[in-house]
Amino acid sequence: MPEFAPSPDGAGAAARSLAVRLADARQRMAALDLPGPLAARLHRQFIAVCDSVKTAGADEQTAERRLAAFLAKLEQASARTPGHGNANDNP
């Protein structure tokens, strides 16, 4: 079995940061009571982000962009979900 060691250029810290942000996004998504089609669409997008991080040759900047796009959609879904948006947004 190969031994894995953090890369000397600090990529290990960046990968841990990305992993923490992905875990946070998953928890935020799970906490929302979204309609089925929207939940399924967001789940597929989240899986695509996770898969892109794991592909050979994946780079941190692309992963960060994809995660940022997912988080923006998650924020939009959260704002439209009753009980999760800004109180000022709900008349």
FIMISE-109182 format. One line per field, with one value per residue: residue number from 1; residue in three letters; x, y, z of N, C-alpha, C, CB in turn. Coordinates in steps of 0.2 Angstrom, whole numbers, plus 5000, padded with zeros to 4 digits. Glycine has a CB too. Layout:
N
num = (NUM|...)
residu = (Ala|...)
n_east = (X|...)
n_north = (Y|...)
n_up = (Z|...)
ca_east = (X|...)
ca_north = (Y|...)
ca_up = (Z|...)
c_east = (X|...)
c_north = (Y|...)
c_up = (Z|...)
cb_east = (X|...)
cb_north = (Y|...)
cb_up = (Z|...)
! end
This chain:
91
num = (1|2|3|4|5|6|7|8|9|10|11|12|13|14|15|16|17|18|19|20|21|22|23|24|25|26|27|28|29|30|31|32|33|34|35|36|37|38|39|40|41|42|43|44|45|46|47|48|49|50|51|52|53|54|55|56|57|58|59|60|61|62|63|64|65|66|67|68|69|70|71|72|73|74|75|76|77|78|79|80|81|82|83|84|85|86|87|88|89|90|91)
residu = (Met|Pro|Glu|Phe|Ala|Pro|Ser|Pro|Asp|Gly|Ala|Gly|Ala|Ala|Ala|Arg|Ser|Leu|Ala|Val|Arg|Leu|Ala|Asp|Ala|Arg|Gln|Arg|Met|Ala|Ala|Leu|Asp|Leu|Pro|Gly|Pro|Leu|Ala|Ala|Arg|Leu|His|Arg|Gln|Phe|Ile|Ala|Val|Cys|Asp|Ser|Val|Lys|Thr|Ala|Gly|Ala|Asp|Glu|Gln|Thr|Ala|Glu|Arg|Arg|Leu|Ala|Ala|Phe|Leu|Ala|Lys|Leu|Glu|Gln|Ala|Ser|Ala|Arg|Thr|Pro|Gly|His|Gly|Asn|Ala|Asn|Asp|Asn|Pro)
n_east = (5004|5003|5012|5006|5010|5010|5011|5026|5024|5013|5001|4994|4988|4979|4971|4965|4958|4949|4942|4936|4927|4919|4913|4906|4897|4890|4883|4876|4867|4860|4853|4843|4826|4822|4812|4809|4814|4823|4832|4837|4844|4853|4860|4866|4874|4883|4889|4896|4905|4913|4918|4925|4936|4943|4948|4961|4974|4967|4965|4967|4962|4951|4943|4940|4932|4922|4916|4912|4903|4893|4890|4884|4872|4867|4865|4855|4845|4842|4838|4826|4819|4806|4808|4822|4827|4832|4824|4819|4816|4805|4788)
n_north = (4994|5011|5025|5040|5057|5074|5086|5096|5109|5115|5111|5102|5108|5116|5107|5101|5112|5114|5102|5103|5114|5108|5098|5106|5112|5101|5098|5110|5109|5097|5101|5109|5110|5105|5106|5090|5089|5100|5098|5086|5090|5099|5090|5082|5091|5094|5082|5081|5092|5086|5075|5081|5086|5075|5069|5064|5075|5086|5103|5115|5128|5127|5118|5126|5136|5129|5124|5137|5141|5131|5134|5146|5143|5135|5144|5153|5144|5142|5154|5155|5145|5143|5149|5148|5159|5177|5187|5199|5197|5189|5193)
n_up = (5000|4996|5003|5009|5008|5014|5001|4998|4994|5001|4996|5003|5014|5007|5001|5012|5017|5007|5008|5020|5017|5008|5016|5024|5015|5011|5024|5025|5014|5017|5028|5023|5019|5005|4989|4981|4966|4966|4976|4971|4960|4965|4973|4963|4957|4968|4969|4957|4959|4969|4963|4953|4960|4964|4952|4941|4938|4943|4947|4960|4959|4949|4956|4967|4960|4955|4967|4973|4964|4966|4979|4978|4971|4981|4991|4985|4984|4997|5001|4995|5001|5013|5030|5030|5023|5023|5035|5031|5018|5017|5015)
ca_east = (5000|5007|5011|5004|5013|5008|5016|5030|5022|5007|4994|4990|4984|4974|4966|4961|4953|4944|4938|4932|4922|4915|4909|4901|4892|4885|4879|4871|4862|4856|4849|4838|4820|4821|4808|4813|4818|4828|4836|4841|4848|4859|4864|4870|4880|4888|4893|4900|4911|4917|4921|4930|4941|4946|4950|4968|4976|4963|4968|4964|4958|4945|4939|4937|4927|4916|4913|4909|4896|4888|4888|4880|4866|4864|4862|4849|4840|4841|4834|4819|4816|4803|4811|4829|4830|4832|4817|4817|4814|4798|4783)
ca_north = (5000|5017|5030|5047|5062|5080|5089|5101|5116|5117|5109|5098|5112|5119|5101|5101|5118|5112|5096|5106|5118|5103|5095|5112|5113|5095|5099|5115|5106|5092|5105|5112|5106|5107|5101|5085|5090|5105|5094|5081|5094|5102|5084|5080|5096|5093|5076|5083|5096|5081|5071|5085|5087|5068|5067|5065|5082|5092|5109|5119|5134|5124|5115|5132|5139|5124|5125|5143|5141|5127|5137|5152|5140|5133|5151|5155|5139|5143|5160|5153|5140|5146|5148|5149|5165|5183|5188|5204|5194|5186|5199)
ca_up = (5000|4995|5009|5006|5012|5011|4996|5001|4992|5004|4993|5008|5018|5003|5000|5019|5017|5002|5011|5026|5014|5005|5021|5027|5010|5012|5029|5024|5009|5021|5033|5020|5017|4998|4985|4978|4960|4967|4980|4967|4956|4970|4975|4957|4956|4973|4968|4951|4962|4973|4958|4949|4965|4964|4945|4939|4935|4945|4950|4966|4956|4946|4961|4971|4956|4955|4974|4973|4960|4970|4985|4976|4970|4987|4994|4981|4986|5004|5002|4992|5006|5019|5036|5029|5020|5027|5037|5027|5011|5018|5017)
c_east = (5004|5006|5010|5007|5011|5013|5019|5028|5016|5001|4990|4985|4978|4969|4962|4956|4947|4939|4933|4926|4917|4910|4904|4896|4887|4881|4874|4865|4858|4851|4843|4832|4818|4816|4812|4817|4824|4834|4841|4846|4854|4863|4869|4876|4885|4892|4898|4906|4915|4921|4927|4937|4946|4949|4958|4969|4971|4967|4964|4959|4951|4940|4936|4931|4921|4912|4909|4903|4891|4886|4883|4873|4863|4861|4856|4843|4838|4837|4827|4815|4813|4807|4819|4832|4830|4825|4814|4814|4807|4793|4778)
c_north = (5006|5021|5037|5052|5069|5083|5095|5108|5118|5115|5105|5102|5115|5113|5100|5106|5116|5107|5099|5110|5113|5100|5100|5112|5107|5096|5104|5113|5101|5096|5108|5107|5108|5103|5096|5086|5095|5101|5089|5085|5097|5096|5082|5085|5096|5087|5077|5087|5091|5077|5074|5086|5080|5066|5068|5072|5088|5097|5112|5124|5132|5122|5121|5135|5135|5124|5131|5144|5137|5131|5143|5149|5138|5139|5153|5150|5140|5149|5159|5148|5143|5144|5148|5155|5171|5185|5194|5202|5191|5191|5196)
c_up = (5000|5002|5006|5011|5009|5006|5000|4999|4995|5001|4998|5012|5014|5002|5007|5019|5013|5005|5016|5023|5011|5010|5024|5022|5010|5018|5028|5019|5013|5026|5030|5018|5010|4994|4982|4972|4962|4971|4976|4963|4959|4972|4969|4956|4962|4972|4962|4954|4965|4968|4954|4954|4964|4957|4945|4936|4938|4948|4955|4963|4953|4951|4965|4967|4956|4962|4975|4970|4963|4976|4984|4974|4976|4991|4991|4983|4993|5005|4999|4997|5012|5025|5036|5026|5025|5029|5033|5020|5011|5020|5022)
cb_east = (4995|5006|5018|4996|5021|5007|5012|5037|5021|5008|4996|4995|4988|4977|4970|4966|4957|4947|4943|4936|4925|4918|4914|4905|4895|4890|4883|4874|4866|4861|4853|4840|4814|4827|4804|4808|4814|4826|4833|4836|4844|4856|4860|4866|4877|4884|4888|4896|4908|4913|4916|4927|4939|4942|4947|4971|4975|4958|4971|4969|4962|4947|4943|4943|4930|4918|4918|4914|4898|4892|4894|4882|4867|4870|4868|4850|4842|4848|4838|4819|4821|4796|4809|4831|4825|4836|4818|4822|4819|4798|4780)
cb_north = (5000|5021|5030|5048|5062|5085|5092|5100|5116|5125|5105|5094|5118|5121|5095|5101|5124|5110|5091|5111|5123|5098|5093|5118|5113|5089|5101|5121|5103|5087|5110|5116|5106|5108|5106|5079|5093|5111|5090|5077|5100|5105|5079|5080|5104|5092|5070|5087|5101|5077|5068|5092|5088|5063|5071|5059|5081|5089|5114|5121|5138|5119|5111|5137|5140|5117|5123|5149|5138|5120|5140|5155|5134|5129|5156|5155|5132|5144|5166|5151|5135|5144|5141|5143|5167|5189|5190|5210|5189|5180|5201)
cb_up = (5006|4989|5013|5006|5012|5017|4990|4999|4985|5005|4987|5013|5020|4996|4999|5025|5015|4995|5014|5030|5009|5001|5027|5027|5003|5013|5036|5021|5004|5025|5037|5013|5022|4994|4980|4976|4955|4971|4986|4963|4952|4976|4977|4951|4957|4980|4965|4946|4967|4977|4953|4947|4972|4966|4940|4935|4928|4951|4945|4971|4951|4941|4966|4972|4949|4953|4979|4971|4953|4972|4989|4970|4965|4991|4994|4974|4985|5008|4997|4985|5008|5019|5039|5025|5015|5023|5045|5027|5009|5023|5011)
! end
